[in-house]
Amino acid sequence: MKYKSQLEFTHKQPDKIGVLITNLGTPKAPTKQALKPYLKEFLSDPRVVEFPRFLWWFILNGIILNIRPKRSAAAYQTVWTEQGSPLLLHTKNQCEGIEARIKAEYGDTVIIDYAMRYGEPSIHSAIDNLLNKGARKLFVLPLYPQYCASTTGSTFDALASDFKKRRWLPELRFLNHYCDNEAYIDCLATKIENHWEKHGRAERLVLSYHGIPKRYLMNGDPYHCQCHKTSRLVARKLGLTEHDYVTTFQSRFGREEWLKPYTDETLKSLPKQGVSSIQVCCPGFSSDCLETIEEIGEENKEYFLENGGERFEYIEALNSDPQHLDMLSDLVINNIKDWKMDNDIELREALANVMGAEK
């Protein structure tokens, strides 16, 4: 195997700590043509769809990729902004906000970049960028508060796949969840309380998380438990009783059973239970995206109102709230604060020259 070299490496280059922020991904444009390669990359991941590869290849390429791109493009068109994808924009802003806070304490010792698991900018290109700038230690922060093999695990797979092709590997640290981090719970509680101060409280708070097939839970994925733990901690922080809130799961795909209760079915049934007003928060999404803006804010809103609900409000994701950026920056600092860098550049260059190094 031919291993990838550090093309911009020089012996004069100071060693740095690299920080990589990652999120799920987004197509380049809200079009059928852009959605097809994006969906193919996403749905071809065996972490996302745990199904026999041979059979899934025919289903994906023969059916899904001929139908779903057009439907998904129509949905993306409703949330697309002048700056592009909401998820990409929020992740970029989060990266910049974290970078400003880290640089205030570490200066140029720490360099930060962001990447998407699927689509662009890719994890491979971001690692290239960080290593070429001198990163010899790398901390990776997937913006998934709750661990799931389909998201966090898949991100690690992408790192491992990239590392298999590199000669010089950085020391690696990887955060696999922060579902019960006190500062994260505080961020969610503050977001909800601020919404209440402006709009008043609804009869029920719905905490909606992205779903996964129930089979994944039964095979040992901790995601379901971590979602409920986040909900319990937020409810406790807000002083809610079990009657005041409900945890649900959205975005199911296919015919098999997923984690229940389903968000859409819950919103359809609540008016029949006498609940006329609800507020929905999505604690598992660090950034607003298609699944929050369109699926919750439009599609599920219609379900609730069409079935007799009178008041529906979506509480935005944490996005680039200063408190959220402070929390994420603290996660970074707590994971890199004991890393020491040896940067005796003059000695390194002199020894390299003695050994006949070309650069």
N, C-alpha and C positions, 0 to 999 in steps of 0.2 A: 504493500500500500504506500502511496505517495502522500506524505503528510503536509499539511498547509503550513507555510512559514509566516512569520511576522514581517510583512513587506516593508513597513515603515520603521522597523526597530533599529536603534543605534545604541551604542554603549554609553552615549552621553545622555540618554533619555532617563529621567528620574522615574523610579517605580511609583505607581499610584494604586489607589483602591478604586475599583470599578463597582458601580451600583447599576443594576439593570431592573427597571420597572416593567412588568409585563401585564398584558390584558388579553382578552380572547381573540379579537380580530374584527375586521370589517372589509367589505369589498371596496374596490377603488372608486366605484361609481354606482349609483342606484339604477343599474341597467341589467337586462337579462344577460348581455354579453359579459359583464363584469361579475355577475353573481355566479355564473356557472363554474369558473375555475375556483372561486372562493369556496363555494359549497362542496365542490369535489375534494378540495384539500381538507376541509373540515369533516365531512362525512366519511372520508376514507380513513380517518384516524381510528385504529382499533380500540383506543381508549374511549372514544365517543360512542361508537356503535360496536358493542360486543356481540358479534354475530359471525358465524363461519365465513371466512374471507371469500371463498369461492362463490357461495350463494349470494353474499352481499354485493360482490362486484357486479353481478348481473342485475340485481335489483337497483343498485345505485345508478349504473350507467344506462340500463335499459328503460328504467321508469322514472326515478326521482329526478335525475338531471335533465330530463326532457319535459318535466312538469313544474318543478318547484322554482327554478330560477325566475320565471316570469312572475309568479306569485310573490316571491320574496322581493323582487325589484319594485313591484307596486307598493309594497309595505315600506321599503326603504325610502321611496320617493316622498312619503309623507313626513319623514323625520329629517331628511337631508337638509343641510344648511349651506350658506354661501361659503363657509370654511370647510365644508365636506361632512364626513361622518361625525355625528355627535360623540360616539365612543372614542374615535381617534382624537378629536379636539379636546375632550376632557382629559384623556390620558396624557396628551402633550402638555396641557396646562398643569396637570398634577406633577409631571416630571420637572417642569420649570419651577414650580413652587417648592418642591422638595430640594431641588438643586440650589435655589437661593438660600434656603435655610441651612443646608449642609455647608455651603461655601462660607457662610458667615462664621462658622466654627472651625472648619478644616481648610479653608482656602482652596488652592488648586491640588491639594493632596488627593482629593476625592473627585472622580469624574462620574457623571450620571448620564444614562441614556434610557430610552424606552423602546419596547418592541411589542409586536402582536404575535400570538401563537399561530394564527392563520392570517395570511395576507401580508401587507406591508405596513410599516417596516418590519422585516423578519427578525427573528431571534438571531439567526446566523449573521445578518448584516450588523446588528447592534453589537454582538460580541466582537466581530471584526473591528468595529469602530473603537470599542473600549480597549482591546488589546493593543491595537496600533498606537493608541495614545499613551500606552505604558501601564495599563492595568495588569498587575501581577497577582492581585487578590480580587475575587469577584463575589459580591453579595447579590443574590437574585430575590426580588420581592414580587411574587405574583399577586395581583390585586384581587385575590379571592379570599375573603375573610374565612369562609368555611372550606375545609379540604374536601376535594372530590377527585377521584381518579380521572374523571373526564376533563377536568380543568387543570388543577394543580399537578396531578400526576402526569398529564400529557405535556405540560410545560417542562417538567424535568426530563421527560423523554426527548424533547427537542434539544435540550442542553446536552444530554448524553450523546445524542446523534451527532451534534456539532463537534463535541469534544473528541469523538472517535477519529476525526479527520485532522486533528491539530497535533503538532509536535510538542509545543510548549503549552502546558495546561496551567491555568491560574488556580491558586487555592480557592476552594469554592465553599460558600455558605448559602443555604437555600431555606427560606421561610415557608413552611407548608400550611400554616393557618394562623389566624389571629381572632378567631370567633369569640373568644372570651376575654380578649385584651380589655382592660378596664377603660383605657382611653378611647378605644373604639366604641364600647358600649356608651360612654359619655357622649361621644359625637352623635350617635343615633338618638339618644334621649334628648339632647339639646335640639337637634333638627326637628323632632316631633313637637317638643315643647314650644319652639319658636313658631311653628305652624299653628299650634293651638292658640297662642297669644294673638295671632293675626286673624284667625278664622273661627276660633272656638272649637270645642271638642265635638266629635261625632259620637254616635251611639256605640260604634264598634271600630276598633283599630285592626286592620288586616295586615299581617306581616307575610308578604309573599316572596318566596324563594324560587329560583329556577329548579325545575324538577329533574329527576333521573328515573330510569326504570326501577321498580321495586326490586327486581332481580339483583341489581347492583348492591342494594342494602343487604339483601340476604346473603350475598357473597362476601360481605365484610366491609363495604365502603362506609366510613364514619360520617358521611355528609349529613344524613338525616338527623343524627344525634346532635351534630354541631349546630345545625340550623335551629333546632329546638332549644339548645342551650343558649344561643344568642337571644332568641325570643324571650326565654325566661328571665335572662339578666336585664334585658331592656324593660320588660314588664315590671320587674322588681324596682328598677331605677325610677320608673314613672309612677310607681305605686298602684299598678293595675291589678285587678282581680282576674281570675280565669275567665270570667264572663265578659270582661272588657276587651279582650283581644282574641284573635285566632291566627294560627300559623297555617299557611297554605302553600301549594306548589304549582307553578305555572309552566307553560311552554312545553307541554308533552308532545311527543311525535311518535307516530306509529300506533299499532293496535294493542300492544301489551300493556299491562297494568304498570302505572308509574306511582311515585310517592303520592299519598293522599293526606288530607283532602285536596282536591284540585281547586285552584283559584277560581276558574271560570264557573264551575258548578257551585262553589260556595257563594259567589256573588249573585248567581241566579236564585239561590235558595234563601238568602238572608231576608229579602223583603217578605217572603211567605212566613218567616219566623217573627215578623213584627219589627225588623230593623230597617228603618227608613233612611238612615244616614251612616256613611262609612268613610274612613280615611285609609288609604293604602300606602304602605311604606315597603320598600324592597331592600332589606338589610344586606342581601348577598351581592348586590350590584354596587361596586365602588363608583361607577360612572353611569349616568343616564345613557340609554342606548335604545335600539329598536324594541327590546323586550320590555322596557319600562315606559318609554314615551308612547309607542304605538299599541303594544299588546295590553298594557295596563291602562294607560291614560286615554285610550280611544276604544279599543275592542271590548275590554272588560268593563269599562264604564258603561257602554251601551247595554251589556248583559244585565247590569245592576238596575239601570234606569228602566229598561224595557220590561223588567219583571216586577216593577212597582216601587223601586227605590226612588228616593226624592233628592238625595244629596250625596254626591260622590266627589272626593278630592284625592288627588295623588300627591304625596309628599315627595319632593325631588330627592334624588340620591345625594350622597355627600359631596360628590364632584370635587370642586376646588375650594370648598369652604375652608377658611383659615384654620379652624379647629381640626379639620380632617387632615390638612397638610401638616400641621404640627404633629399629629398623631403618627402619620406615615413617616415623617422625618425622624421622630423618636424611635420608631421601629428600626430604621436604618442605623441610626447612631448606636443603639443598644447592641446591634449585631456586628459593628465594625470597630467599636471603641477600643478593643484590646489588640487590634492589629497594629503592628509596628512595621515601618518600612525602613530598609537599609538603603540610604541614598548617598553613599560616599562616591559621588560621580567621578571625581578626579582620580581616585584610586582605581575605580573600575575601568576607566578609560585607559589609564596607564598600563594596567595588567593586560588589558585586551590588546594594546599595541605591542607589548612584549611578545604576546603569543601570535602576533601577525594577523590580528583581526582586520578585516577590510572596512568595518564600520563600527 
